[in-house]
Amino acid sequence: MEDQKSFNYTISQKNRMLVVSLTGEISSYVVPALEACRQEILAKEEVRCVVFYFQNVDQISAEAIAWLAQVQREIRAREADLRLCSLKDTLREKLVRMGVVRSLEVTDDLKTALLSFGRAA
């Protein structure tokens, strides 16, 4: 049995802005929780700005990368702005190189991500 860092997500909303905090190891075992997270995000139709806040996330499994790519497509299809923040450098480089995330949508920290929306929220 593998010793895993526990995974958790929380969703916070203020007006039309959503912050999705992801904590812990994002492995194939947590895909059902990620899917529940996706459903919660998509249920909030009024949201125009979404931040994925990666807290202490060192790695993401291939299945979770596919989930991340899908949820980003769905958010963009709603014409909402998207940011990812606090990605570890190696993970950030990998996801940008794979084309999973857009480098202009990645910020170093939560404050920068929130401020980057300007008045859109």
N, C-alpha and C positions, 0 to 999 in steps of 0.2 A: 504494500500500500504506500502510495506516495505521500510525502509530507507537503502539503500545499499551503500557501498563504491564502487566507480566506478572501473571497471576493465579495464586494458589496457595491451597490449603486444607490445614489439618492438623486432626486430631482427637485430642484427649487425653481419657483417661478415668481417673477416680479413683472407685472404688466405683460408686455409681449415678449419678454426675454426668459429663456430657460437655461439653467445651468445643470448639466448632467455630470455628477461627480462619480468617477469610477475609481475604486480602490482595490488593491490586491492583485493577485495573479489572474489574468484573463486567459483561461485555458479552455479546451473543448468541453470540459465538464460544466462550465458556467453558461454555455450557449442558451439553455432554457431561460436562465435569469436575464440574459441579454435580450432575448426575444420579448420577455415581459416588459423590459425597459423600453424597447422599440415601440411596443403597443401603447405604453403610457405617453411617450413622446408624440406619436402620431395622433393620439386622441385630443391633443391640445391644438386645435386648428387655428386659434387666434395668434399663436406664437410666430414671430418674425425673425427672432435671433436665437440661435442655439449654440451653447458652448459645451464641448466635451472636455471636462477637467480630469486629467489623468493624474491621480494622486498615488504615488508609490507603485506605479505599474512598471515593472521591469521588462515584461515580455507579453506578447499576445500570440495565441495559437493561430494557425492557418484558418480554422473555422471562425474564430472571432474576427480575424481580418476581413473575411468575406462578409460577416455581419456588419462591420463598421462601414465597408464600402456600400452595402445596400442601404443602410439607414441614412448615410450621407446623400445618396441619390434621391431618396424619398424626401428628405428635408429640402434639398435644392429644388425638387419638382414643385414644391409649395412656394417657391420664390422666397424662401427664408435665407437669411445670412447664417453662415456657419463658421465656428472657430474651434480649434483644438488647442489645448494649452497644457503646459507642464509635462510634455512628453520627454522621456529620457533621450539624450542626443542620439544614441545608437538606434533606438526605436523610431525616432523622428526621421532619421536618414533612410532607414529601411522602408518606412511607409511612403515617403516622398518618392524614393527611387522606384518602388513598385507601382507608383501611380495611384495608390489608395487614397492619399490625401494631397491637397494642393498646398504647396509651400506658402503661398500668400495667406492661407487660412490658418496657419500654425503660429502661435505666439508662445513666448517664454513662460508667461504666468497668467493667472486669472485676471488680475487687474488690467493688464495690457489687452487681454481678449475683450473684456467688457468695454473698455474705453474705445476700442477699435470700431465699435458699432456706431459711435457718435450718437446722433439723435434717432436712429432707426428704431430703437426700442421704445 
